[in-house]
């Protein structure tokens, strides 16, 4: 019983984690294209040469410091949202998130070999990769059910899928009311 109460929380956390991972996966190639277009390639090469001379422990601040200034901006965005300025707050937060992921992807690409020399970092990295696989495993059955239901609704039988959706929502509401 107790496990069933926590299941929605784990699903939500898995979905949030996968959204973050999706952004990471899609921002990194975009940053690679931007690096190819503007003279950041030289910056990346200089940064890589500089990181080569650092110890693995000293490489960690190189990875963490560039994204640290974004946290006050994210807090400012959350404050705007709390004050009812949804569009501005969400816009600033989304921009800071995308920029932060882009910078982190750029820096991580350069610092990853050195950082993985740190045992605790390598263990954390493996743990995050395993967590991502578990998140996919948690969300996959739910996504399969959603896809199946959408395919069933979109297939239609001449009745129109909109009316089917409304009937199913009504049926769900009735079941929720009777469960109370």
C-alpha positions in Angstrom: 0.0 0.0 0.0 2.7 2.4 1.0 4.6 1.8 -2.3 1.5 2.6 -4.3 1.3 6.0 -2.6 4.9 6.9 -3.7 4.5 5.6 -7.3 3.1 8.9 -8.7 5.9 10.8 -7.1 8.5 8.5 -8.7 6.8 8.8 -12.0 6.8 12.6 -11.8 10.5 12.6 -10.8 11.3 10.2 -13.7 9.4 12.4 -16.1 11.2 15.5 -14.9 14.6 13.8 -15.0 13.9 12.6 -18.6 12.8 16.1 -19.7 16.1 17.4 -18.3 18.0 14.6 -20.1 16.1 15.3 -23.3 17.2 18.9 -23.1 20.8 17.9 -22.5 20.7 15.5 -25.4 19.2 18.1 -27.8 21.2 21.2 -26.6 24.6 19.5 -26.8 24.4 19.0 -30.6 23.0 22.5 -31.0 26.0 23.9 -29.1 28.3 21.8 -31.2 26.8 23.4 -34.4 27.1 26.9 -32.8 30.8 26.2 -31.9 31.3 25.2 -35.6 29.8 28.5 -36.8 31.5 31.0 -34.4 35.1 31.1 -33.2 34.3 29.1 -30.1 36.3 26.2 -31.5 39.5 28.0 -30.7 38.2 28.8 -27.2 37.3 25.1 -26.8 40.8 24.0 -27.9 42.5 26.5 -25.5 40.2 25.4 -22.7 41.1 21.8 -23.4 44.8 22.5 -23.4 44.4 24.4 -20.1 42.3 21.6 -18.6 45.0 19.1 -19.6 47.4 20.9 -17.3 45.0 20.8 -14.3 44.6 18.0 -11.8 41.2 16.2 -11.9 40.2 17.9 -8.6 41.0 21.3 -10.0 38.9 20.5 -13.2 35.7 20.4 -11.1 35.5 24.1 -10.5 36.1 24.7 -14.3 32.9 22.6 -14.8 30.8 24.1 -12.0 31.7 27.8 -11.9 30.4 28.9 -15.4 26.8 27.8 -14.6 26.8 29.1 -11.0 25.8 32.7 -12.0 22.6 31.3 -13.6 21.1 30.2 -10.2 20.3 33.8 -9.0 18.7 34.4 -12.4 16.6 31.3 -12.0 15.6 32.4 -8.5 14.7 35.8 -9.9 12.5 34.1 -12.5 10.8 32.0 -9.8 10.1 35.2 -7.9 8.5 36.7 -11.0 6.3 33.6 -11.3 5.4 33.8 -7.6 4.4 37.5 -8.1 2.1 36.5 -11.0 4.4 37.5 -13.9 4.1 34.1 -15.5 5.2 34.9 -19.0 8.3 36.9 -18.0 9.2 34.4 -15.3 8.8 31.3 -17.5 10.7 33.0 -20.3 13.6 34.0 -18.1 13.7 30.6 -16.5 13.5 28.7 -19.8 16.3 30.9 -21.3 18.5 30.4 -18.3 17.8 26.7 -18.3 18.7 26.3 -22.0 21.7 28.6 -21.7 22.9 26.7 -18.6 22.5 23.4 -20.3 24.3 24.6 -23.3 27.2 26.0 -21.3 27.3 22.8 -19.2 27.3 20.6 -22.3 30.1 22.7 -23.8 32.2 22.6 -20.6 31.4 19.0 -19.8 32.6 17.9 -23.2 36.0 19.4 -22.4 36.3 18.4 -18.8 34.7 14.9 -18.9 37.9 12.9 -19.3 39.6 14.6 -16.3 36.4 14.5 -14.2 36.0 10.8 -14.8 39.4 10.3 -13.2 37.8 11.2 -9.9 36.4 8.0 -8.4 33.4 9.7 -6.7 32.6 11.6 -9.9 32.8 8.5 -12.1 30.6 6.7 -9.6 28.1 9.6 -9.7 28.2 9.7 -13.4 27.5 5.9 -13.7 24.7 6.4 -11.1 23.1 9.2 -13.2 23.3 7.0 -16.3 21.7 4.1 -14.4 19.0 6.5 -13.0 18.3 7.7 -16.5 17.8 4.1 -17.6 15.5 3.4 -14.6 13.5 6.6 -15.4 13.0 5.4 -18.9 11.9 2.0 -17.5 9.4 3.7 -15.2 7.9 6.0 -17.9 8.0 3.5 -20.8 4.9 1.5 -19.8 2.9 4.7 -19.2 4.0 6.1 -22.5 3.0 2.8 -24.2 -0.4 3.0 -22.7 -0.8 6.7 -23.7 0.3 5.8 -27.3 -2.1 2.9 -27.4 -5.0 5.0 -26.2 -4.2 7.8 -28.6 -4.0 5.3 -31.5 -7.3 3.9 -30.4 -8.9 7.3 -30.2 -7.4 8.5 -33.5 -8.4 5.3 -35.3 -12.1 6.3 -35.1 -15.1 4.3 -36.2 -17.1 7.1 -37.8 -18.1 8.5 -34.4 -15.4 11.1 -34.3 -12.5 10.9 -32.0 -13.4 14.1 -30.1 -16.7 12.7 -28.9 -14.8 9.5 -27.8 -12.4 11.6 -25.8 -15.2 13.5 -24.1 -17.1 10.2 -23.3 -13.9 8.7 -21.8 -13.3 11.8 -19.7 -16.9 11.7 -18.5 -16.5 8.0 -17.6 -13.3 8.7 -15.8 -14.9 11.5 -13.8 -17.8 9.2 -12.8 -15.4 6.5 -11.7 -13.5 9.1 -9.6 -16.7 10.3 -8.0 -17.9 6.8 -7.1 -14.4 5.9 -5.7 -14.8 8.7 -3.1 
